Amino acid sequence: MKEIICELRKDITIMKTMEIKPNFSALAKEHGLDYRTVKRHYEGYDGKPTHHNKKSKLIKL
């Protein structure tokens, strides 16, 4: 899956440098993804955060 996203980002970067608005559905079919996923990565999605700073509800201080 990472390889597919890397290829997608390369295509998106090329389109941004050429100032072409991508056809999300065509890119999705080409890479085997959903068009919403392609659009999300075009708009700058970096992935889920790896760490959350939340206090535990079990320990009351």
ROTORZA-192728 format. One line per field, with one value per residue (C-alpha): residue number from 0; y, z, x. Coordinates in Angstrom, 2 decimals. Example, Ala and Ser with C-alpha at 12.3 -4.5 7.8 and 13.67 -1.06 7.14 Angstrom:
2
resi	[0|1]
c2	[-4.50|-1.06]
c3	[7.80|7.14]
c1	[12.30|13.67]
This chain:
61
resi	[0|1|2|3|4|5|6|7|8|9|10|11|12|13|14|15|16|17|18|19|20|21|22|23|24|25|26|27|28|29|30|31|32|33|34|35|36|37|38|39|40|41|42|43|44|45|46|47|48|49|50|51|52|53|54|55|56|57|58|59|60]
c2	[0.00|2.38|1.87|2.83|6.01|6.92|6.56|8.60|11.39|11.44|11.87|14.59|16.45|16.40|17.76|20.51|21.63|21.72|23.57|20.98|20.15|16.36|14.19|12.40|9.57|8.80|8.77|6.57|4.01|4.07|3.39|1.22|3.65|5.57|9.06|10.55|9.09|10.67|14.03|13.84|13.27|16.07|18.45|17.54|14.57|13.20|10.24|9.60|11.06|8.47|9.77|11.36|13.38|12.39|11.96|8.62|8.44|5.53|7.43|10.42|12.84]
c3	[0.00|0.78|-2.70|-4.28|-2.20|-3.07|-6.78|-6.34|-4.59|-7.41|-9.97|-7.86|-7.50|-11.25|-11.82|-9.25|-10.81|-14.24|-12.69|-13.94|-11.88|-11.69|-12.64|-9.31|-10.69|-13.46|-10.98|-8.66|-11.38|-12.42|-8.88|-7.68|-5.00|-4.17|-5.68|-2.20|-1.11|-4.12|-3.37|0.29|-0.66|-3.26|-0.52|1.71|3.90|5.76|7.51|10.94|13.91|15.59|19.14|21.15|24.30|26.33|30.05|31.32|32.62|34.85|36.96|38.81|39.95]
c1	[0.00|2.88|4.26|0.95|0.73|4.34|3.59|0.42|2.33|4.89|2.11|0.47|3.78|4.28|0.78|1.27|4.55|2.91|-0.07|-2.55|-5.61|-5.71|-8.64|-9.12|-11.21|-8.70|-5.82|-7.86|-8.50|-4.85|-3.61|-6.49|-7.68|-10.84|-11.11|-11.60|-8.26|-6.55|-8.17|-7.15|-3.50|-3.68|-4.82|-1.87|-2.81|0.23|-1.36|-2.72|-0.83|1.37|1.07|-1.74|-1.12|-4.16|-4.43|-5.57|-9.13|-8.15|-5.61|-7.02|-4.34]
